[in-house]
Structures are given as structure tokens and as C-alpha cells.
Amino acid sequence: MTDLKAGIYRHYKGRDYKVLCEARHSETEEEMVVYQCLYGDYSIWVRPKAMFVENVEVDRQVVPRFRFIGDAL
């Protein structure tokens, strides 16, 4: 697995998340990212790493789905 820097990321829709760690799916061995919402119920989520680091198109501009904004508090 290539390391994804732990810290705070901003989703392209504007909300902030804290990357906790990377993991691997037990059946497929797909690389995953474990992260926590920094709003609402502060729930913990998992998403395929390939999707976490991909770019998306917003208003005809290509932007990162999640953009690193700083080290964890």
C-alpha cells in the first residue's frame, strides 16, 4: 500500500474529514481508507482508496474528491 498522509481532508462538497488509517479488504485485498466525519455524529466510514484519492469533475473543473488541508488536531 502506498501511504496516504493521515490528517484532515476537505471533501469537494465542503465538509471536513479526518483520515484515521488505511486498511485492506479481507476478501478482495482492496486498499481502503478509514476516516471520520468532523461534523454531526462524527461517524467513522470506509471508502476504497482509489475512490478517495481520485479526481472528480465539478462545474467543468477537475478537482480532488478529498483535498489534504492539514495535520490532525
C-alpha positions in Angstrom: 0.0 0.0 0.0 1.2 3.5 -0.7 0.8 5.7 2.3 -1.9 8.3 2.4 -1.0 11.1 4.8 -3.1 11.0 8.0 -4.7 14.3 8.7 -7.6 16.5 7.8 -9.1 16.4 4.3 -11.8 18.5 2.8 -14.4 16.8 0.5 -15.1 18.6 -2.7 -18.6 19.4 -1.4 -17.1 21.3 1.6 -17.2 19.1 4.6 -14.0 18.1 6.6 -12.9 14.6 7.5 -10.1 13.1 9.5 -8.2 10.2 7.9 -7.5 7.6 10.6 -5.7 4.9 8.8 -5.5 2.7 5.8 -6.8 -0.9 5.7 -7.2 -3.8 3.3 -10.5 -5.6 2.5 -10.3 -9.1 3.9 -11.8 -10.8 0.8 -10.5 -8.7 -2.1 -7.4 -7.2 -0.6 -8.6 -3.8 -2.0 -6.9 -0.9 -0.3 -9.3 1.2 1.8 -9.3 4.4 3.7 -10.8 4.7 7.2 -11.9 8.2 8.0 -14.1 10.1 10.4 -16.6 12.9 9.8 -15.7 16.1 11.6 -19.3 17.2 11.9 -22.7 15.8 13.0 -22.3 12.4 14.7 -18.6 12.1 14.0 -19.2 8.7 12.5 -16.5 6.5 11.0 -16.5 5.5 7.4 -14.5 3.4 4.9 -14.0 4.0 1.2 -11.9 2.4 -1.4 -8.6 4.2 -1.6 -8.8 4.5 -5.3 -12.0 6.4 -4.9 -10.7 8.5 -2.0 -7.7 9.8 -4.0 -9.5 10.2 -7.4 -10.4 13.5 -9.1 -14.0 14.5 -9.9 -15.4 17.0 -12.2 -17.3 19.9 -10.7 -18.7 22.8 -12.8 -16.4 21.6 -15.6 -13.3 21.7 -13.4 -11.4 18.7 -12.3 -10.7 18.7 -8.5 -9.6 16.1 -5.9 -12.5 14.3 -4.3 -10.7 14.8 -0.9 -8.0 17.5 -0.6 -5.5 17.4 2.2 -5.8 20.6 4.3 -3.6 19.9 7.4 -2.3 17.6 10.1 -4.8 16.1 12.6 -5.5 18.1 15.7 
